[in-house]
Amino acid sequence: MLQFTVVVEKTIEGVDASIPSIPECETWARDEDEALEKLLERLAFFLNKKMGFKHDFDFMRREEGQTFYKLIIRS
């Protein structure tokens, strides 16, 4: 099982999503759901995994315009 912190931030143009512990693992989309889906695709590339892996996003907290999730990837 792998765990990552995901940071989501709403901007004027849409939503930024990133995994701070993996440089360049970030994305942008028009809404949060699309941003998280694109982030999973990006993470799959970095981890050399096929899309469709089992995962959960657990809400952690909101602060200063950002939402934090824990992404849990199950084997």
C-alpha positions, 0 to 999 in steps of 0.5 A: 500500500502506498500513501501520498498527500494530494493538494487541490487548489481552486484558481480563477481558471480552474483547479490545480492538483499536485502530489508535493512529494513527487516533483512534476506530479501536478495537473490542471483541469476545469473542475476538481474531479477532472483534476484528480483523474488527471493526477491519477494518470500522471501518478501512474506514469511516475509509478509505472503502473497501469490505470485502473489501480485501486485507490481512495481519496480520503479528505484530510483538511482545508486551509488557506484556499487549499484542500488536502487529501490522502491518496491511498493506493492498494496493491 
